[in-house]
Amino acid sequence: MAVESPKEYGFVVLVFLFYVFCNLWMSFQVGKARKRYKVFYPTLYAVESENKDAKLFNCVQRGHQNSLEMMPIFFVLLLLGGLRHPLIASGLGLFYTVARYFYFKGYATGVPENRLKIGQFNYFALLGLIGCNLSLALTLLRS
């Protein structure tokens, strides 16, 4: 049995690309922070005893790193859930991407708790995408 993508699946692909660009932007912010706080490659995280700005750099780095850690989960949920519910999945994916932007921006302030002011809402989008995937699974099982 083949699964066909609906014509609205193009919105899912656009949201996918939007997140890719958002993540690239985050990586550029880490690069700028490396120069600003003098944390050079291959150092992943700065050590506070060696760098007075270590916490500021580490918060920028951690904001991007967390987004990288969540990216495979988001991509799978978006791309699969979009097969059954492309408009809902793309809306949730857009919401997720915007929330991740604010997650990163909040983290990059140097106060880790700031990542949750708006950024915490990305988890609601993931729950919605899980629902889209459950719907797809049930549809496939019934056919």
Long-range contacts (C-beta under 8 A, 24 or more apart in sequence): 1-140, 1-143, 3-83, 3-140, 5-82, 5-83, 5-86, 6-83, 6-86, 8-86, 8-87, 8-90, 9-82, 9-83, 9-86, 11-82, 11-86, 11-87, 11-90, 12-78, 12-79, 12-82, 12-86, 12-89, 12-90, 12-93, 14-90, 15-78, 15-89, 15-90, 15-93, 15-94, 15-97, 16-75, 16-78, 16-79, 16-93, 18-93, 18-94, 18-97, 19-71, 19-74, 19-75, 19-78, 19-93, 19-96, 19-97, 19-100, 22-97, 22-100, 22-101, 23-64, 23-67, 23-68, 23-71, 26-63, 26-64, 26-67, 26-104, 27-64, 29-60, 29-64, 29-104, 29-108, 30-60, 30-61, 30-64, 33-57, 33-60, 33-61, 33-108, 55-110, 56-110, 59-107, 59-108, 59-109, 59-110, 59-111, 59-112, 60-107, 60-108, 62-107, 62-112, 63-103, 63-104, 63-105, 63-106, 63-107, 63-108, 63-115, 64-104, 66-103, 66-107, 67-100, 67-103, 67-104, 70-100, 70-122, 73-126, 74-126, 74-129, 77-126, 77-129, 77-130, 77-132, 77-133, 78-129, 80-132, 80-133, 80-136, 81-129, 81-130, 81-131, 81-132, 81-133, 81-135, 81-136, 82-132, 83-136, 84-132, 84-135, 84-136, 84-139, 85-132, 85-135, 85-136, 88-128, 88-132, 89-129, 89-132, 92-125, 92-128, 92-129, 92-132, 93-125, 93-129, 95-121, 95-122, 95-124, 95-125, 96-122, 96-125, 96-126, 96-129, 99-125
